[in-house]
Amino acid sequence: MTGDRVKHITGFIASAILAVFILGLAHSISIGFAGFWGGLPFWVISVFVLGLVFYDYWDSALRKSK
């Protein structure tokens, strides 16, 4: 396998595992004691952070460098 293919695969797997963990944590907080309104700030932060994670994955592994 080439280095680029390895970066694509490992970057996607790591991003997906992190997304599942963060979204599961946000879901758990929202259905638990905090309720929807108590968990909403965590959801907003989680979605923003996951956006940064997937942007970094795109920037480092998928975008063509000049």
N, CA, C and O atoms as a Maestro MAE file, in Angstrom:
{
 s_m_m2io_version
 :::
 2.0.0
}

f_m_ct {
 s_m_title
 :::
 protein
 m_atom[264] {
  # First column is atom index #
  i_m_mmod_type
  r_m_x_coord
  r_m_y_coord
  r_m_z_coord
  i_m_residue_number
  s_m_chain_name
  s_m_pdb_residue_name
  s_m_pdb_atom_name
  i_m_atomic_number
  :::
  1 25 0.836 -1.180 0.000 1 A "MET " " N  " 7
  2 3 0.000 0.000 0.000 1 A "MET " " CA " 6
  3 2 0.879 1.242 0.000 1 A "MET " " C  " 6
  4 15 1.954 1.268 0.600 1 A "MET " " O  " 8
  5 25 0.408 2.241 -0.669 2 A "THR " " N  " 7
  6 3 1.167 3.480 -0.702 2 A "THR " " CA " 6
  7 2 0.905 4.295 0.553 2 A "THR " " C  " 6
  8 15 -0.049 4.043 1.289 2 A "THR " " O  " 8
  9 25 1.764 5.270 0.781 3 A "GLY " " N  " 7
  10 3 1.625 6.113 1.964 3 A "GLY " " CA " 6
  11 2 0.345 6.929 1.954 3 A "GLY " " C  " 6
  12 15 -0.267 7.151 2.999 3 A "GLY " " O  " 8
  13 25 -0.066 7.380 0.754 4 A "ASP " " N  " 7
  14 3 -1.301 8.164 0.668 4 A "ASP " " CA " 6
  15 2 -2.518 7.323 1.014 4 A "ASP " " C  " 6
  16 15 -3.423 7.790 1.704 4 A "ASP " " O  " 8
  17 25 -2.543 6.099 0.542 5 A "ARG " " N  " 7
  18 3 -3.686 5.229 0.824 5 A "ARG " " CA " 6
  19 2 -3.781 4.926 2.318 5 A "ARG " " C  " 6
  20 15 -4.873 4.880 2.884 5 A "ARG " " O  " 8
  21 25 -2.629 4.723 2.947 6 A "VAL " " N  " 7
  22 3 -2.607 4.461 4.386 6 A "VAL " " CA " 6
  23 2 -3.120 5.680 5.150 6 A "VAL " " C  " 6
  24 15 -3.878 5.532 6.109 6 A "VAL " " O  " 8
  25 25 -2.714 6.890 4.734 7 A "LYS " " N  " 7
  26 3 -3.207 8.107 5.383 7 A "LYS " " CA " 6
  27 2 -4.713 8.246 5.213 7 A "LYS " " C  " 6
  28 15 -5.399 8.672 6.143 7 A "LYS " " O  " 8
  29 25 -5.242 7.894 4.041 8 A "HIS " " N  " 7
  30 3 -6.688 7.964 3.816 8 A "HIS " " CA " 6
  31 2 -7.437 7.012 4.746 8 A "HIS " " C  " 6
  32 15 -8.412 7.393 5.395 8 A "HIS " " O  " 8
  33 25 -6.971 5.784 4.798 9 A "ILE " " N  " 7
  34 3 -7.676 4.754 5.577 9 A "ILE " " CA " 6
  35 2 -7.576 5.028 7.073 9 A "ILE " " C  " 6
  36 15 -8.590 5.030 7.771 9 A "ILE " " O  " 8
  37 25 -6.364 5.260 7.571 10 A "THR " " N  " 7
  38 3 -6.211 5.476 9.011 10 A "THR " " CA " 6
  39 2 -6.859 6.779 9.464 10 A "THR " " C  " 6
  40 15 -7.413 6.847 10.561 10 A "THR " " O  " 8
  41 25 -6.793 7.802 8.635 11 A "GLY " " N  " 7
  42 3 -7.446 9.063 8.982 11 A "GLY " " CA " 6
  43 2 -8.948 8.919 9.064 11 A "GLY " " C  " 6
  44 15 -9.579 9.470 9.965 11 A "GLY " " O  " 8
  45 25 -9.533 8.175 8.123 12 A "PHE " " N  " 7
  46 3 -10.980 7.968 8.149 12 A "PHE " " CA " 6
  47 2 -11.404 7.133 9.351 12 A "PHE " " C  " 6
  48 15 -12.384 7.453 10.022 12 A "PHE " " O  " 8
  49 25 -10.661 6.059 9.619 13 A "ILE " " N  " 7
  50 3 -11.009 5.193 10.752 13 A "ILE " " CA " 6
  51 2 -10.906 5.966 12.067 13 A "ILE " " C  " 6
  52 15 -11.795 5.871 12.914 13 A "ILE " " O  " 8
  53 25 -9.835 6.724 12.239 14 A "ALA " " N  " 7
  54 3 -9.663 7.493 13.477 14 A "ALA " " CA " 6
  55 2 -10.746 8.556 13.619 14 A "ALA " " C  " 6
  56 15 -11.279 8.752 14.711 14 A "ALA " " O  " 8
  57 25 -11.075 9.243 12.527 15 A "SER " " N  " 7
  58 3 -12.122 10.268 12.579 15 A "SER " " CA " 6
  59 2 -13.477 9.651 12.877 15 A "SER " " C  " 6
  60 15 -14.266 10.220 13.631 15 A "SER " " O  " 8
  61 25 -13.754 8.498 12.295 16 A "ALA " " N  " 7
  62 3 -15.036 7.832 12.531 16 A "ALA " " CA " 6
  63 2 -15.154 7.349 13.976 16 A "ALA " " C  " 6
  64 15 -16.210 7.491 14.591 16 A "ALA " " O  " 8
  65 25 -14.086 6.785 14.517 17 A "ILE " " N  " 7
  66 3 -14.117 6.326 15.912 17 A "ILE " " CA " 6
  67 2 -14.316 7.510 16.855 17 A "ILE " " C  " 6
  68 15 -15.102 7.425 17.798 17 A "ILE " " O  " 8
  69 25 -13.618 8.601 16.611 18 A "LEU " " N  " 7
  70 3 -13.781 9.790 17.446 18 A "LEU " " CA " 6
  71 2 -15.201 10.340 17.345 18 A "LEU " " C  " 6
  72 15 -15.785 10.740 18.353 18 A "LEU " " O  " 8
  73 25 -15.764 10.363 16.123 19 A "ALA " " N  " 7
  74 3 -17.127 10.864 15.935 19 A "ALA " " CA " 6
  75 2 -18.139 9.996 16.676 19 A "ALA " " C  " 6
  76 15 -19.054 10.519 17.312 19 A "ALA " " O  " 8
  77 25 -17.985 8.688 16.599 20 A "VAL " " N  " 7
  78 3 -18.907 7.790 17.302 20 A "VAL " " CA " 6
  79 2 -18.804 8.007 18.810 20 A "VAL " " C  " 6
  80 15 -19.823 8.038 19.500 20 A "VAL " " O  " 8
  81 25 -17.598 8.156 19.320 21 A "PHE " " N  " 7
  82 3 -17.418 8.374 20.755 21 A "PHE " " CA " 6
  83 2 -18.041 9.697 21.199 21 A "PHE " " C  " 6
  84 15 -18.790 9.731 22.176 21 A "PHE " " O  " 8
  85 25 -17.741 10.776 20.494 22 A "ILE " " N  " 7
  86 3 -18.236 12.102 20.886 22 A "ILE " " CA " 6
  87 2 -19.751 12.175 20.754 22 A "ILE " " C  " 6
  88 15 -20.419 12.709 21.640 22 A "ILE " " O  " 8
  89 25 -20.307 11.646 19.663 23 A "LEU " " N  " 7
  90 3 -21.762 11.685 19.492 23 A "LEU " " CA " 6
  91 2 -22.466 10.788 20.506 23 A "LEU " " C  " 6
  92 15 -23.546 11.128 20.989 23 A "LEU " " O  " 8
  93 25 -21.870 9.655 20.829 24 A "GLY " " N  " 7
  94 3 -22.437 8.797 21.863 24 A "GLY " " CA " 6
  95 2 -22.415 9.462 23.229 24 A "GLY " " C  " 6
  96 15 -23.366 9.340 24.001 24 A "GLY " " O  " 8
  97 25 -21.341 10.158 23.523 25 A "LEU " " N  " 7
  98 3 -21.250 10.889 24.781 25 A "LEU " " CA " 6
  99 2 -22.285 12.009 24.841 25 A "LEU " " C  " 6
  100 15 -22.928 12.200 25.873 25 A "LEU " " O  " 8
  101 25 -22.451 12.746 23.752 26 A "ALA " " N  " 7
  102 3 -23.446 13.822 23.712 26 A "ALA " " CA " 6
  103 2 -24.853 13.257 23.852 26 A "ALA " " C  " 6
  104 15 -25.691 13.836 24.544 26 A "ALA " " O  " 8
  105 25 -25.110 12.143 23.206 27 A "HIS " " N  " 7
  106 3 -26.426 11.502 23.317 27 A "HIS " " CA " 6
  107 2 -26.683 11.051 24.751 27 A "HIS " " C  " 6
  108 15 -27.776 11.244 25.283 27 A "HIS " " O  " 8
  109 25 -25.683 10.459 25.365 28 A "SER " " N  " 7
  110 3 -25.819 9.991 26.740 28 A "SER " " CA " 6
  111 2 -26.088 11.149 27.701 28 A "SER " " C  " 6
  112 15 -26.907 11.021 28.611 28 A "SER " " O  " 8
  113 25 -25.415 12.256 27.509 29 A "ILE " " N  " 7
  114 3 -25.633 13.425 28.365 29 A "ILE " " CA " 6
  115 2 -27.042 13.972 28.167 29 A "ILE " " C  " 6
  116 15 -27.699 14.360 29.133 29 A "ILE " " O  " 8
  117 25 -27.507 14.006 26.920 30 A "SER " " N  " 7
  118 3 -28.815 14.591 26.623 30 A "SER " " CA " 6
  119 2 -29.976 13.748 27.129 30 A "SER " " C  " 6
  120 15 -30.995 14.302 27.543 30 A "SER " " O  " 8
  121 25 -29.854 12.427 27.110 31 A "ILE " " N  " 7
  122 3 -30.978 11.603 27.577 31 A "ILE " " CA " 6
  123 2 -30.890 11.311 29.065 31 A "ILE " " C  " 6
  124 15 -31.820 10.761 29.656 31 A "ILE " " O  " 8
  125 25 -29.771 11.681 29.665 32 A "GLY " " N  " 7
  126 3 -29.592 11.434 31.095 32 A "GLY " " CA " 6
  127 2 -30.157 12.557 31.940 32 A "GLY " " C  " 6
  128 15 -31.163 13.177 31.595 32 A "GLY " " O  " 8
  129 25 -29.500 12.799 33.034 33 A "PHE " " N  " 7
  130 3 -29.962 13.763 34.027 33 A "PHE " " CA " 6
  131 2 -30.026 15.191 33.473 33 A "PHE " " C  " 6
  132 15 -30.891 15.965 33.882 33 A "PHE " " O  " 8
  133 25 -29.130 15.550 32.554 34 A "ALA " " N  " 7
  134 3 -29.064 16.926 32.061 34 A "ALA " " CA " 6
  135 2 -30.265 17.278 31.199 34 A "ALA " " C  " 6
  136 15 -30.673 18.439 31.157 34 A "ALA " " O  " 8
  137 25 -30.834 16.306 30.516 35 A "GLY " " N  " 7
  138 3 -31.955 16.588 29.634 35 A "GLY " " CA " 6
  139 2 -31.501 17.285 28.362 35 A "GLY " " C  " 6
  140 15 -30.313 17.534 28.161 35 A "GLY " " O  " 8
  141 25 -32.470 17.595 27.508 36 A "PHE " " N  " 7
  142 3 -32.133 18.192 26.212 36 A "PHE " " CA " 6
  143 2 -31.473 19.553 26.374 36 A "PHE " " C  " 6
  144 15 -30.422 19.800 25.784 36 A "PHE " " O  " 8
  145 25 -32.066 20.431 27.157 37 A "TRP " " N  " 7
  146 3 -31.533 21.790 27.278 37 A "TRP " " CA " 6
  147 2 -30.208 21.813 28.025 37 A "TRP " " C  " 6
  148 15 -29.362 22.664 27.751 37 A "TRP " " O  " 8
  149 25 -30.017 20.909 28.946 38 A "GLY " " N  " 7
  150 3 -28.739 20.834 29.645 38 A "GLY " " CA " 6
  151 2 -27.632 20.271 28.772 38 A "GLY " " C  " 6
  152 15 -26.463 20.619 28.939 38 A "GLY " " O  " 8
  153 25 -27.999 19.400 27.840 39 A "GLY " " N  " 7
  154 3 -27.011 18.807 26.952 39 A "GLY " " CA " 6
  155 2 -26.780 19.583 25.677 39 A "GLY " " C  " 6
  156 15 -25.849 19.285 24.929 39 A "GLY " " O  " 8
  157 25 -27.622 20.584 25.415 40 A "LEU " " N  " 7
  158 3 -27.504 21.347 24.165 40 A "LEU " " CA " 6
  159 2 -26.154 22.043 24.007 40 A "LEU " " C  " 6
  160 15 -25.588 21.985 22.915 40 A "LEU " " O  " 8
  161 25 -25.607 22.698 25.031 41 A "PRO " " N  " 7
  162 3 -24.278 23.306 24.851 41 A "PRO " " CA " 6
  163 2 -23.207 22.279 24.484 41 A "PRO " " C  " 6
  164 15 -22.322 22.565 23.678 41 A "PRO " " O  " 8
  165 25 -23.286 21.091 25.069 42 A "PHE " " N  " 7
  166 3 -22.314 20.051 24.722 42 A "PHE " " CA " 6
  167 2 -22.498 19.601 23.278 42 A "PHE " " C  " 6
  168 15 -21.515 19.331 22.589 42 A "PHE " " O  " 8
  169 25 -23.755 19.516 22.805 43 A "TRP " " N  " 7
  170 3 -24.012 19.163 21.412 43 A "TRP " " CA " 6
  171 2 -23.399 20.197 20.476 43 A "TRP " " C  " 6
  172 15 -22.772 19.837 19.480 43 A "TRP " " O  " 8
  173 25 -23.575 21.467 20.784 44 A "VAL " " N  " 7
  174 3 -23.035 22.530 19.928 44 A "VAL " " CA " 6
  175 2 -21.516 22.439 19.870 44 A "VAL " " C  " 6
  176 15 -20.926 22.516 18.792 44 A "VAL " " O  " 8
  177 25 -20.891 22.277 21.015 45 A "ILE " " N  " 7
  178 3 -19.431 22.151 21.053 45 A "ILE " " CA " 6
  179 2 -18.985 20.893 20.312 45 A "ILE " " C  " 6
  180 15 -17.994 20.926 19.583 45 A "ILE " " O  " 8
  181 25 -19.700 19.793 20.488 46 A "SER " " N  " 7
  182 3 -19.341 18.530 19.838 46 A "SER " " CA " 6
  183 2 -19.411 18.635 18.325 46 A "SER " " C  " 6
  184 15 -18.508 18.176 17.625 46 A "SER " " O  " 8
  185 25 -20.471 19.233 17.819 47 A "VAL " " N  " 7
  186 3 -20.619 19.367 16.366 47 A "VAL " " CA " 6
  187 2 -19.517 20.268 15.808 47 A "VAL " " C  " 6
  188 15 -18.964 19.981 14.746 47 A "VAL " " O  " 8
  189 25 -19.195 21.344 16.507 48 A "PHE " " N  " 7
  190 3 -18.122 22.230 16.067 48 A "PHE " " CA " 6
  191 2 -16.781 21.500 16.042 48 A "PHE " " C  " 6
  192 15 -16.033 21.609 15.071 48 A "PHE " " O  " 8
  193 25 -16.477 20.762 17.096 49 A "VAL " " N  " 7
  194 3 -15.205 20.035 17.178 49 A "VAL " " CA " 6
  195 2 -15.131 18.953 16.103 49 A "VAL " " C  " 6
  196 15 -14.077 18.759 15.498 49 A "VAL " " O  " 8
  197 25 -16.233 18.248 15.859 50 A "LEU " " N  " 7
  198 3 -16.220 17.227 14.804 50 A "LEU " " CA " 6
  199 2 -16.040 17.861 13.430 50 A "LEU " " C  " 6
  200 15 -15.406 17.274 12.553 50 A "LEU " " O  " 8
  201 25 -16.588 19.039 13.241 51 A "GLY " " N  " 7
  202 3 -16.326 19.768 11.997 51 A "GLY " " CA " 6
  203 2 -14.846 20.058 11.825 51 A "GLY " " C  " 6
  204 15 -14.305 19.916 10.728 51 A "GLY " " O  " 8
  205 25 -14.189 20.464 12.904 52 A "LEU " " N  " 7
  206 3 -12.746 20.701 12.858 52 A "LEU " " CA " 6
  207 2 -11.969 19.417 12.580 52 A "LEU " " C  " 6
  208 15 -10.987 19.428 11.838 52 A "LEU " " O  " 8
  209 25 -12.411 18.316 13.173 53 A "VAL " " N  " 7
  210 3 -11.737 17.029 12.962 53 A "VAL " " CA " 6
  211 2 -11.829 16.614 11.497 53 A "VAL " " C  " 6
  212 15 -10.827 16.222 10.899 53 A "VAL " " O  " 8
  213 25 -13.024 16.700 10.918 54 A "PHE " " N  " 7
  214 3 -13.172 16.274 9.531 54 A "PHE " " CA " 6
  215 2 -12.515 17.253 8.561 54 A "PHE " " C  " 6
  216 15 -12.069 16.845 7.489 54 A "PHE " " O  " 8
  217 25 -12.449 18.540 8.920 55 A "TYR " " N  " 7
  218 3 -11.699 19.479 8.090 55 A "TYR " " CA " 6
  219 2 -10.213 19.134 8.115 55 A "TYR " " C  " 6
  220 15 -9.555 19.162 7.075 55 A "TYR " " O  " 8
  221 25 -9.680 18.808 9.289 56 A "ASP " " N  " 7
  222 3 -8.273 18.441 9.389 56 A "ASP " " CA " 6
  223 2 -7.985 17.158 8.612 56 A "ASP " " C  " 6
  224 15 -6.942 17.041 7.968 56 A "ASP " " O  " 8
  225 25 -8.907 16.198 8.671 57 A "TYR " " N  " 7
  226 3 -8.747 14.963 7.887 57 A "TYR " " CA " 6
  227 2 -8.710 15.287 6.402 57 A "TYR " " C  " 6
  228 15 -7.865 14.769 5.671 57 A "TYR " " O  " 8
  229 25 -9.616 16.137 5.956 58 A "TRP " " N  " 7
  230 3 -9.638 16.518 4.547 58 A "TRP " " CA " 6
  231 2 -8.361 17.266 4.175 58 A "TRP " " C  " 6
  232 15 -7.775 17.015 3.121 58 A "TRP " " O  " 8
  233 25 -7.932 18.178 5.035 59 A "ASP " " N  " 7
  234 3 -6.766 18.999 4.742 59 A "ASP " " CA " 6
  235 2 -5.485 18.175 4.710 59 A "ASP " " C  " 6
  236 15 -4.625 18.408 3.860 59 A "ASP " " O  " 8
  237 25 -5.345 17.227 5.613 60 A "SER " " N  " 7
  238 3 -4.090 16.482 5.691 60 A "SER " " CA " 6
  239 2 -4.052 15.240 4.812 60 A "SER " " C  " 6
  240 15 -2.974 14.837 4.375 60 A "SER " " O  " 8
  241 25 -5.193 14.625 4.541 61 A "ALA " " N  " 7
  242 3 -5.161 13.355 3.813 61 A "ALA " " CA " 6
  243 2 -5.769 13.437 2.415 61 A "ALA " " C  " 6
  244 15 -5.299 12.750 1.508 61 A "ALA " " O  " 8
  245 25 -6.783 14.244 2.221 62 A "LEU " " N  " 7
  246 3 -7.503 14.191 0.953 62 A "LEU " " CA " 6
  247 2 -7.153 15.307 -0.023 62 A "LEU " " C  " 6
  248 15 -7.164 15.092 -1.235 62 A "LEU " " O  " 8
  249 25 -6.846 16.486 0.485 63 A "ARG " " N  " 7
  250 3 -6.582 17.615 -0.406 63 A "ARG " " CA " 6
  251 2 -5.256 17.423 -1.120 63 A "ARG " " C  " 6
  252 15 -4.271 16.981 -0.528 63 A "ARG " " O  " 8
  253 25 -5.247 17.754 -2.374 64 A "LYS " " N  " 7
  254 3 -4.020 17.647 -3.160 64 A "LYS " " CA " 6
  255 2 -3.081 18.785 -2.778 64 A "LYS " " C  " 6
  256 15 -3.477 19.950 -2.794 64 A "LYS " " O  " 8
  257 25 -1.853 18.453 -2.440 65 A "SER " " N  " 7
  258 3 -0.877 19.490 -2.109 65 A "SER " " CA " 6
  259 2 -0.197 19.964 -3.381 65 A "SER " " C  " 6
  260 15 -0.051 19.214 -4.346 65 A "SER " " O  " 8
  261 25 0.210 21.210 -3.361 66 A "LYS " " N  " 7
  262 3 0.835 21.791 -4.563 66 A "LYS " " CA " 6
  263 2 2.318 21.547 -4.580 66 A "LYS " " C  " 6
  264 15 3.001 21.965 -5.515 66 A "LYS " " O  " 8
  :::
 }
 m_bond[263] {
  # First column is bond index #
  i_m_from
  i_m_to
  i_m_order
  :::
  1 1 2 1
  2 2 3 1
  3 3 4 2
  4 3 5 1
  5 5 6 1
  6 6 7 1
  7 7 8 2
  8 7 9 1
  9 9 10 1
  10 10 11 1
  11 11 12 2
  12 11 13 1
  13 13 14 1
  14 14 15 1
  15 15 16 2
  16 15 17 1
  17 17 18 1
  18 18 19 1
  19 19 20 2
  20 19 21 1
  21 21 22 1
  22 22 23 1
  23 23 24 2
  24 23 25 1
  25 25 26 1
  26 26 27 1
  27 27 28 2
  28 27 29 1
  29 29 30 1
  30 30 31 1
  31 31 32 2
  32 31 33 1
  33 33 34 1
  34 34 35 1
  35 35 36 2
  36 35 37 1
  37 37 38 1
  38 38 39 1
  39 39 40 2
  40 39 41 1
  41 41 42 1
  42 42 43 1
  43 43 44 2
  44 43 45 1
  45 45 46 1
  46 46 47 1
  47 47 48 2
  48 47 49 1
  49 49 50 1
  50 50 51 1
  51 51 52 2
  52 51 53 1
  53 53 54 1
  54 54 55 1
  55 55 56 2
  56 55 57 1
  57 57 58 1
  58 58 59 1
  59 59 60 2
  60 59 61 1
  61 61 62 1
  62 62 63 1
  63 63 64 2
  64 63 65 1
  65 65 66 1
  66 66 67 1
  67 67 68 2
  68 67 69 1
  69 69 70 1
  70 70 71 1
  71 71 72 2
  72 71 73 1
  73 73 74 1
  74 74 75 1
  75 75 76 2
  76 75 77 1
  77 77 78 1
  78 78 79 1
  79 79 80 2
  80 79 81 1
  81 81 82 1
  82 82 83 1
  83 83 84 2
  84 83 85 1
  85 85 86 1
  86 86 87 1
  87 87 88 2
  88 87 89 1
  89 89 90 1
  90 90 91 1
  91 91 92 2
  92 91 93 1
  93 93 94 1
  94 94 95 1
  95 95 96 2
  96 95 97 1
  97 97 98 1
  98 98 99 1
  99 99 100 2
  100 99 101 1
  101 101 102 1
  102 102 103 1
  103 103 104 2
  104 103 105 1
  105 105 106 1
  106 106 107 1
  107 107 108 2
  108 107 109 1
  109 109 110 1
  110 110 111 1
  111 111 112 2
  112 111 113 1
  113 113 114 1
  114 114 115 1
  115 115 116 2
  116 115 117 1
  117 117 118 1
  118 118 119 1
  119 119 120 2
  120 119 121 1
  121 121 122 1
  122 122 123 1
  123 123 124 2
  124 123 125 1
  125 125 126 1
  126 126 127 1
  127 127 128 2
  128 127 129 1
  129 129 130 1
  130 130 131 1
  131 131 132 2
  132 131 133 1
  133 133 134 1
  134 134 135 1
  135 135 136 2
  136 135 137 1
  137 137 138 1
  138 138 139 1
  139 139 140 2
  140 139 141 1
  141 141 142 1
  142 142 143 1
  143 143 144 2
  144 143 145 1
  145 145 146 1
  146 146 147 1
  147 147 148 2
  148 147 149 1
  149 149 150 1
  150 150 151 1
  151 151 152 2
  152 151 153 1
  153 153 154 1
  154 154 155 1
  155 155 156 2
  156 155 157 1
  157 157 158 1
  158 158 159 1
  159 159 160 2
  160 159 161 1
  161 161 162 1
  162 162 163 1
  163 163 164 2
  164 163 165 1
  165 165 166 1
  166 166 167 1
  167 167 168 2
  168 167 169 1
  169 169 170 1
  170 170 171 1
  171 171 172 2
  172 171 173 1
  173 173 174 1
  174 174 175 1
  175 175 176 2
  176 175 177 1
  177 177 178 1
  178 178 179 1
  179 179 180 2
  180 179 181 1
  181 181 182 1
  182 182 183 1
  183 183 184 2
  184 183 185 1
  185 185 186 1
  186 186 187 1
  187 187 188 2
  188 187 189 1
  189 189 190 1
  190 190 191 1
  191 191 192 2
  192 191 193 1
  193 193 194 1
  194 194 195 1
  195 195 196 2
  196 195 197 1
  197 197 198 1
  198 198 199 1
  199 199 200 2
  200 199 201 1
  201 201 202 1
  202 202 203 1
  203 203 204 2
  204 203 205 1
  205 205 206 1
  206 206 207 1
  207 207 208 2
  208 207 209 1
  209 209 210 1
  210 210 211 1
  211 211 212 2
  212 211 213 1
  213 213 214 1
  214 214 215 1
  215 215 216 2
  216 215 217 1
  217 217 218 1
  218 218 219 1
  219 219 220 2
  220 219 221 1
  221 221 222 1
  222 222 223 1
  223 223 224 2
  224 223 225 1
  225 225 226 1
  226 226 227 1
  227 227 228 2
  228 227 229 1
  229 229 230 1
  230 230 231 1
  231 231 232 2
  232 231 233 1
  233 233 234 1
  234 234 235 1
  235 235 236 2
  236 235 237 1
  237 237 238 1
  238 238 239 1
  239 239 240 2
  240 239 241 1
  241 241 242 1
  242 242 243 1
  243 243 244 2
  244 243 245 1
  245 245 246 1
  246 246 247 1
  247 247 248 2
  248 247 249 1
  249 249 250 1
  250 250 251 1
  251 251 252 2
  252 251 253 1
  253 253 254 1
  254 254 255 1
  255 255 256 2
  256 255 257 1
  257 257 258 1
  258 258 259 1
  259 259 260 2
  260 259 261 1
  261 261 262 1
  262 262 263 1
  263 263 264 2
  :::
 }
}
